[in-house]
Structure formats: structure tokens, C-alpha cells
Amino acid sequence: MFLGEYEHALDDKGRLVMPRKYRDLLDGGCVVTKGQDSCLVVFTMERWNEEAARVSALPRTDRTARSFRRSFFAGAADQTLDKQGRIQVPEKLREYAGLGKDVTIVGNADYIELWSTSAWDRALAEADDFYADIDDALNVGDGI
């Protein structure tokens, strides 16, 4: 399971060191693709296959589904960790997410999010405000 938040720097070649505690889970390879909210998502190969099957099942006759499928699959890049525990983040994906040198790597249970650190700070502040008041909306107040 991917947990926690880590700040790392992208090198000049677009390589990003993954946190040491994530590396065993990514050892079999991973896929990086576009996420919502202008971040990137990193899936293990097993999780990617599940997600790809789910997205592939969306109806091709639905314009919204076709657009989502195009963006999701066209942006995807399969990666393997190098000996230093880095993945290559393709330039088009870096542009999509506005990634510069400072990147925040966020564990989100069964996948990882890659954020521009400044965008992450804004998104986290918004999420924390939402989280503080969500118990009634999702009926989770007693479970946490």
C-alpha cells in the first residue's frame, strides 16, 4: 500500500527518485499516466491492468468515454525503476502536470500521485478543509 507524502526533485533528464518504501511495490514495473486535478498517477503493473480493463470497458459510443479513454491511454508510459530507484517521467506528462524541479510524491492507497509541489500545497489545503467537514456528507464520521 502506498502511504505518505515525499518531496523529491526531478533531474534535468526528467527522472524522479521514488521513495525507498515504494520501490519493492514498483519492482515489477509501473505505468505513469495523466490523473485528474492536473497531477500524474503511477500504477503498479497489476493495478494498471485492472484500471486499463475498467477504462477499456467504457462504451466507445459515448463521446465523454472516448475522450477519457484517449487521454488516459495516450498519456500512459510504462516504466521500470533504474538502479537508483528512479522512473522517467516523459516530457508531455511533465507538461500536463506542470512539473518543474520540485515534485511531491503522494501515496494514495493503491496508486501514487505526482504533483508539482506548489500545486500539491494548494490541493492539500483544499482537501484538508473538505476532509474536516466531510463526515456528514459521506457518513464516515463514526468510522474514522
C-alpha positions in Angstrom: 0.0 0.0 0.0 1.3 3.5 -0.9 1.1 5.9 2.0 2.7 9.2 2.9 4.0 12.3 1.2 7.5 12.9 -0.1 9.3 15.8 -1.8 11.9 14.9 -4.4 13.5 16.8 -7.3 13.2 15.9 -11.0 16.6 15.9 -12.6 17.4 17.6 -15.9 16.5 14.4 -17.8 13.1 14.1 -16.3 14.0 11.3 -13.9 12.4 11.1 -10.4 13.6 9.1 -7.5 10.8 7.1 -5.9 10.6 6.8 -2.1 12.5 3.8 -0.9 9.4 2.3 0.8 7.6 2.3 -2.6 10.4 0.6 -4.6 9.5 -3.1 -3.7 5.9 -2.5 -4.9 7.2 -1.0 -8.2 9.9 -3.6 -8.8 7.7 -5.3 -11.4 7.4 -2.1 -13.4 4.8 0.6 -13.4 2.7 2.9 -15.7 2.6 6.7 -15.4 -0.4 8.5 -16.9 -2.5 11.6 -16.6 -4.6 11.9 -13.4 -7.3 14.3 -12.5 -6.7 17.7 -11.0 -3.6 18.1 -13.1 -1.4 15.5 -11.4 0.1 12.3 -12.7 -0.7 8.8 -11.4 1.6 5.9 -11.1 0.1 2.4 -11.1 1.9 -0.9 -10.4 1.5 -3.2 -13.4 -1.1 -5.3 -11.7 -3.1 -2.3 -10.7 -2.7 -0.8 -14.2 -4.1 -3.9 -15.8 -7.2 -3.6 -13.6 -7.6 0.1 -14.3 -7.0 -0.4 -18.0 -9.7 -3.1 -18.2 -12.1 -0.8 -16.4 -11.4 2.1 -18.8 -11.5 -0.2 -21.8 -14.9 -1.3 -20.8 -16.3 2.2 -21.2 -18.6 2.5 -24.2 -16.9 3.7 -27.4 -20.3 5.1 -28.5 -20.2 7.7 -25.7 -18.3 10.9 -26.6 -17.2 11.6 -23.0 -15.9 8.0 -22.5 -14.0 8.1 -25.8 -12.3 11.4 -24.8 -11.4 10.0 -21.4 -10.0 6.8 -22.9 -7.9 8.7 -25.4 -6.4 10.9 -22.8 -5.8 8.1 -20.3 -4.2 5.7 -22.7 -2.4 8.2 -25.0 -0.7 9.7 -22.0 0.4 6.4 -20.5 4.0 5.4 -20.3 5.3 2.1 -18.9 8.4 2.5 -16.8 10.8 0.4 -14.8 12.9 1.6 -11.9 16.6 2.1 -12.7 19.3 1.1 -10.2 18.9 4.3 -8.3 15.2 3.8 -7.9 14.2 6.4 -10.5 11.5 6.4 -13.1 11.5 8.5 -16.2 8.6 11.0 -16.5 8.0 11.8 -20.1 8.1 15.4 -21.2 4.4 15.5 -22.3 3.3 14.2 -18.9 5.6 16.7 -17.1 3.9 19.5 -19.1 0.4 18.2 -18.4 1.1 18.2 -14.6 3.1 21.4 -14.7 6.0 19.5 -13.1 9.2 21.5 -12.6 12.1 20.6 -10.4 10.1 20.3 -7.1 7.8 17.3 -7.1 5.6 15.9 -4.3 5.0 12.2 -4.4 1.8 11.2 -2.7 0.7 7.7 -1.7 -3.0 7.1 -2.3 -3.5 3.6 -1.2 -3.3 1.5 -4.4 -1.6 4.2 -6.6 0.8 7.1 -6.4 0.2 10.7 -7.4 2.9 13.0 -8.7 2.3 16.7 -8.1 4.1 20.0 -8.7 4.9 20.9 -5.1 3.2 24.2 -5.4 0.0 22.6 -6.9 0.1 20.0 -4.2 0.2 22.6 -1.4 -2.9 24.2 -2.8 -4.7 20.9 -3.4 -3.9 19.6 0.1 -5.1 22.8 1.8 -8.4 22.5 -0.1 -8.6 18.7 0.6 -7.9 19.3 4.3 -10.7 21.8 4.6 -13.0 19.5 2.8 -11.9 16.5 4.9 -12.6 18.4 8.2 -16.3 18.8 7.2 -17.0 15.6 5.3 -18.3 13.3 8.0 -22.0 14.1 7.3 -21.7 14.1 3.6 -20.1 10.6 3.3 -21.5 9.2 6.6 -18.0 8.3 7.7 -17.8 10.2 10.9 -18.1 7.1 13.2 -15.7 5.0 11.1 -12.7 7.3 11.4 
